[in-house]
Amino acid sequence: MDELRALATSAGAEIAGEFLQHRDRPDPATLIGKGKLEEIAGAAASVSADLLLFDHDLTASQQRNIEKVVNTRVLDRTQLILDIFATHARTREGQLQVELAQLEYLLPRLGGRGVEMSQLGGGIGTRGPGETQLETDRRKIYRRIRHVQQQLENVRRIRAQQRQRRESVPVATVALVGYTNAGKSTLFNALTQASVFESPKMFATLDPTIRGVVLPSRRKVLLSDTVGFIRNLPHTLGSAFRATLEEVQRATLILQVSDASSPLSVEQDAQVEKVLKELEADGKPRLHVMNKIDLLPPRQRESLRDDATMVQVSAAKGVGMSTLLERIDQMLEGDPVSRVRLQVPQKEGKLLAMLEARSRIYSRHYKDGLVELEAEAPESVVRKVREWVVD
């Protein structure tokens, strides 16, 4: 119920009342049963509620039957999530993905929408009574779905080309994943000094963002922020957001962000695990980031310990960021870091500037026109200065 409340407020609703219904099995006609429905109808009328939200998917007939009794608009969980997605989609790609999911959701629910679905008249010379309004609407939706899919395919192609260009340069990609509202965008901003939109609302991030991060070893990685996961994420959304989630499939390392302050973090992690399995990304190297530790009671916070697979941070307060970057550095195998001794002529200014920017320098001495350095550098840098390396 907390989650439904958070979804409702994210969509801009004000909550006037809540009901729980326990049944052995859902009622095929109204989901919750006639008696409960009349009780809800009375309560909704008394507070002049203009919308009923169900934390469950409703069939088209259930939705119609409920609306007849309560005389107000009814939304199920999927429609609510789609509504939030539609509000938060900023980029063309995000908007297309949401529209595709909405159309796919609407298609099976077209039937029996009352008078507006009555038959169109067939004139002389036409076969049969004419096409029904329902068939016309269905045809229009199919046409629109094909059009949106085509545009999304173009977006995916451009995305794939961009990814190819990125992959041609040996830079690792680190993807942030986690339950919605776990603080992924705040962590993303803390690590990259970007200004991606942060909000306590659910699904504030829909459009994937990629930024470069320099690790303590001076290696550069690309960090990508992704859409949050949620239990029972509508299947139409999963397929519509394939382009966004491809970043997770291609990542070298996955940072799984959890809300340490949430009493439901174990269940939320299980949902994230489920989505990663569906994406076939559950076997990738992964680092668990427990975020929002600043919201924990002091005693509980003091008992927390980092280990090989987990780091405790507070992205909002900037706590644990250096530890997290060190751990990411240790876990990335591509472009390995090694310690070298170098003697570089002072006139090689360009080379010295590159070493300064892309390696960790531990000591530096000037002697006979040479700069003697002890540095820790990635393999890609060592290759460029191979002739100056001293055994």
Rosetta blueprint (number, residue, H / E / L):
1 M L
2 D H
3 E H
4 L H
5 R H
6 A H
7 L H
8 A H
9 T H
10 S H
11 A L
12 G L
13 A L
14 E L
15 I L
16 A L
17 G L
18 E L
19 F L
20 L L
21 Q L
22 H L
23 R L
24 D L
25 R L
26 P L
27 D E
28 P L
29 A L
30 T L
31 L E
32 I L
33 G L
34 K H
35 G H
36 K H
37 L H
38 E H
39 E H
40 I H
41 A H
42 G H
43 A H
44 A H
45 A H
46 S H
47 V L
48 S L
49 A L
50 D L
51 L E
52 L E
53 L E
54 F L
55 D L
56 H L
57 D L
58 L L
59 T L
60 A H
61 S H
62 Q H
63 Q H
64 R H
65 N H
66 I H
67 E H
68 K H
69 V H
70 V H
71 N L
72 T L
73 R E
74 V E
75 L E
76 D L
77 R H
78 T H
79 Q H
80 L H
81 I H
82 L H
83 D H
84 I H
85 F H
86 A H
87 T H
88 H H
89 A L
90 R L
91 T L
92 R H
93 E H
94 G H
95 Q H
96 L H
97 Q H
98 V H
99 E H
100 L H
101 A H
102 Q H
103 L H
104 E H
105 Y H
106 L H
107 L H
108 P H
109 R H
110 L L
111 G L
112 G L
113 R L
114 G H
115 V H
116 E H
117 M H
118 S L
119 Q E
120 L L
121 G L
122 G L
123 G L
124 I L
125 G L
126 T L
127 R L
128 G L
129 P L
130 G L
131 E L
132 T E
133 Q H
134 L H
135 E H
136 T H
137 D H
138 R H
139 R H
140 K H
141 I H
142 Y H
143 R H
144 R H
145 I H
146 R H
147 H H
148 V H
149 Q H
150 Q H
151 Q H
152 L H
153 E H
154 N H
155 V H
156 R H
157 R H
158 I H
159 R H
160 A H
161 Q H
162 Q H
163 R H
164 Q H
165 R H
166 R H
167 E H
168 S H
169 V L
170 P L
171 V L
172 A E
173 T E
174 V E
175 A E
176 L E
177 V E
178 G E
179 Y E
180 T L
181 N L
182 A L
183 G L
184 K H
185 S H
186 T H
187 L H
188 F H
189 N H
190 A H
191 L H
192 T H
193 Q L
194 A L
195 S L
196 V L
197 F L
198 E L
199 S L
200 P L
201 K L
202 M L
203 F L
204 A L
205 T L
206 L L
207 D L
208 P L
209 T E
210 I E
211 R E
212 G E
213 V E
214 V E
215 L L
216 P L
217 S L
218 R L
219 R L
220 K E
221 V E
222 L E
223 L E
224 S E
225 D E
226 T L
227 V L
228 G L
229 F E
230 I L
231 R L
232 N L
233 L L
234 P L
235 H H
236 T H
237 L H
238 G H
239 S H
240 A H
241 F L
242 R H
243 A H
244 T H
245 L H
246 E H
247 E H
248 V H
249 Q H
250 R H
251 A L
252 T L
253 L E
254 I E
255 L E
256 Q E
257 V E
258 S E
259 D E
260 A L
261 S L
262 S L
263 P L
264 L L
265 S H
266 V H
267 E H
268 Q H
269 D H
270 A H
271 Q H
272 V H
273 E H
274 K H
275 V H
276 L H
277 K H
278 E H
279 L L
280 E L
281 A L
282 D L
283 G L
284 K L
285 P L
286 R E
287 L E
288 H E
289 V E
290 M E
291 N E
292 K L
293 I H
294 D H
295 L H
296 L L
297 P L
298 P H
299 R H
300 Q H
301 R H
302 E H
303 S L
304 L L
305 R L
306 D L
307 D E
308 A L
309 T L
310 M E
311 V E
312 Q E
313 V L
314 S E
315 A L
316 A L
317 K L
318 G L
319 V E
320 G L
321 M H
322 S H
323 T H
324 L H
325 L H
326 E H
327 R H
328 I H
329 D H
330 Q H
331 M H
332 L L
333 E L
334 G L
335 D L
336 P L
337 V E
338 S E
339 R E
340 V E
341 R E
342 L E
343 Q E
344 V E
345 P E
346 Q L
347 K L
348 E L
349 G H
350 K H
351 L H
352 L H
353 A H
354 M H
355 L H
356 E H
357 A H
358 R H
359 S L
360 R E
361 I E
362 Y E
363 S E
364 R E
365 H E
366 Y E
367 K E
368 D L
369 G L
370 L E
371 V E
372 E E
373 L E
374 E E
375 A E
376 E E
377 A E
378 P E
379 E H
380 S H
381 V H
382 V H
383 R H
384 K H
385 V L
386 R H
387 E H
388 W H
389 V E
390 V E
391 D L
